[in-house]
Amino acid sequence: MKKVEVKLAIKKLEKAFDRLTQAVKIAKDELDKDGVIHRFEFTVELLWKTLKIALEYDKVECYSPRDCIKKAFRYALIDDDEILLDMIDDRNRSSHIYDEKTSEEIFNRIKEVYVEVIEKILNKLKV
């Protein structure tokens, strides 16, 4: 694993995060909120894969989203593993089950909690 690969993964994550935050800011109706949730799913996928790449750069192997998050916490790449595990759960729920109430709950967590958490992780990874 090369340092350039880590930087490239962070750039991709940053771009996805920017698109997510733009969507959160302008979401007005159900269709907009569905778009936010879709961008969230994509961003969470890139987030755990970026952590995986960063860990591999430090010679730490991980194999699944949960494993990578736990190891990223252990190696101080992230400050809170539980909230990222919650993100993974919400990503999984939004991908496989659709109902209006669940969708609204996930949208609100994205807007009120997850965006800020992802931003902090990105800032930490970019250092």
Secondary structure, 3 states (H helix, E strand, C coil): CCHHHHHHHHHHHHHHHHHHHHHHHHCCCHHHHHHHHHHHHHHHHHHHHHHHHHHHHCCCCCCCHHHHHHHHHHCCCCCCHHHHHHHHHHHHHHHHCCCHHHHHHHHHHHHHHHHHHHHHHHHHHHC
